[in-house]
Amino acid sequence: MPIKKIKGKISRVTDLTSTSREIELTLTEELDFLPGAFVNIFIDIEGEKLRRAYSISSFESPSKRINLSVRKTPKGRVSPIFWGNNIIKKEIEIMGPLGLNTADKIINKKVYLFSFGIGVSVIKSIAKYLIDQIKIEDLTIYMGQRNEKEIIYKDFFDSISDRTKIKYILSQPTDSNYLNHGYIQDHIEKLDFDNSSVYICGQDKACQSLKERILDSNPKNIQFLIEGFH
Ligand SMILES: Cc1cc2nc3c(=O)[nH]c(=O)nc-3n(C[C@H](O)[C@H](O)[C@H](O)COP(=O)(O)OP(=O)(O)OC[C@H]3O[C@@H](n4cnc5c(N)ncnc54)[C@H](O)[C@@H]3O)c2cc1C
């Protein structure tokens, strides 16, 4: 798929949680992409053009409308802009689609999708792609979040729960009896990673730590695709 630079505007923002938002961009040309792809977004802030990478969280492709799911980084330069006044109609430019870890690269029929925080937006698109492709035989999805309020896209995951094994793993649940308490790393002991593809998305450090923990069990014929948000 050709990488293009396309101008556009922010056309809608929707709160996902108190610290994350879905940002809809309306572009002047269609963008053709696969789930797992990201775009570089160029935005003018106080006379300076800043660039940041954001994964595409919408499914429809090719399309002039794409969604990004953004977590507000405290003291960050770009992400808090999406919470500012007058953000609708703000002009931006994107470059994309970028990234090597697209859903078509998944080779095994047994697939694990793991996400940390806002990385769930990528896992959502990849899960939809895999289910639509019907090639997949065994799909397990674990999503790590801080607490119950941080769980996002639950309606989507509920809609595919009959075809997948889904767990929300919470590091600081408000319900002290919550069963899946901790980090994803604490809940993988019983999983069989032989002959599987493992897609991990979220903060780089968390992705690498999970990969190391999986490798501790010496899995055979495992494929890793890691989309680290550094
Ligand atoms: C491939 C890829 C895909 C990504 N996809 C997503 C996505 O889908 N959603 C998403 O939310 N993010 C995503 N990211 C992360 C995103 O690109 C940004 O890094 C993130 O939004 C933070 O940008 P920012 O400008 O708000 O923060 P920055 O200004 O870049 O700051 C980042 C951190 O550095 C600290 N910092 C900044 N300046 C200083 C300083 N002078 N001294 C000390 N500390 C400082 C800040 O406090 C903050 O913790 C992705 C990243 C990559 C590489």
The ligand as a Gaussian input file, in Angstrom:
#p B3LYP/6-31G(d) Opt

LIG

0 1
 C        4.210000       3.077000      16.316000
 C        3.582000       3.878000      17.426000
 C        2.212000       3.878000      17.563000
 C        1.624000       4.628000      18.584000
 N        0.268000       4.587000      18.716000
 C       -0.323000       5.271000      19.705000
 C       -1.740000       5.210000      19.873000
 O       -2.462000       4.541000      19.114000
 N       -2.282000       5.926000      20.896000
 C       -1.515000       6.670000      21.773000
 O       -2.074000       7.297000      22.676000
 N       -0.170000       6.736000      21.628000
 C        0.439000       6.074000      20.613000
 N        1.792000       6.170000      20.455000
 C        2.551000       7.107000      21.325000
 C        2.472000       8.532000      20.716000
 O        3.197000       8.567000      19.499000
 C        3.097000       9.624000      21.606000
 O        4.386000       9.215000      21.978000
 C        2.271000       9.909000      22.861000
 O        0.965000      10.383000      22.511000
 C        2.970000      10.988000      23.727000
 O        3.138000      12.154000      22.958000
 P        3.131000      13.602000      23.650000
 O        3.564000      14.580000      22.646000
 O        1.845000      13.839000      24.362000
 O        4.233000      13.429000      24.791000
 P        5.772000      13.915000      24.678000
 O        5.849000      15.386000      24.652000
 O        6.414000      13.166000      23.559000
 O        6.284000      13.391000      26.074000
 C        6.415000      11.963000      26.323000
 C        6.887000      11.770000      27.762000
 O        8.110000      12.467000      27.989000
 C        7.967000      13.331000      29.107000
 N        8.711000      14.557000      28.805000
 C        8.488000      15.406000      27.766000
 N        9.349000      16.419000      27.809000
 C       10.122000      16.208000      28.906000
 C       11.196000      16.896000      29.499000
 N       11.663000      18.038000      28.974000
 N       11.770000      16.383000      30.614000
 C       11.303000      15.235000      31.165000
 N       10.288000      14.531000      30.644000
 C        9.716000      15.016000      29.533000
 C        6.486000      13.605000      29.245000
 O        6.124000      13.904000      30.587000
 C        5.895000      12.321000      28.785000
 O        5.823000      11.393000      29.865000
 C        2.411000       5.404000      19.454000
 C        3.799000       5.423000      19.294000
 C        4.378000       4.670000      18.292000
 C        5.874000       4.705000      18.133000

